[in-house]
């Protein structure tokens, strides 16, 4: 069964744009945490707690 609207004009709920913005924010935080973790690892600052 085909939908009653064209595929390029999909209706969204009003909160949809805020959900997308939150997901992009969450992805940016994940990239920042990964970058910080790599920085600590490659500079010898990371490791098991208490074993610096």
Secondary structure, 3 states (H helix, E strand, C coil): CCCCCCCCCCCCCCCHHHHHHHHHHHHHHHHHHHHHHHHHHHCCCCCCCCCC
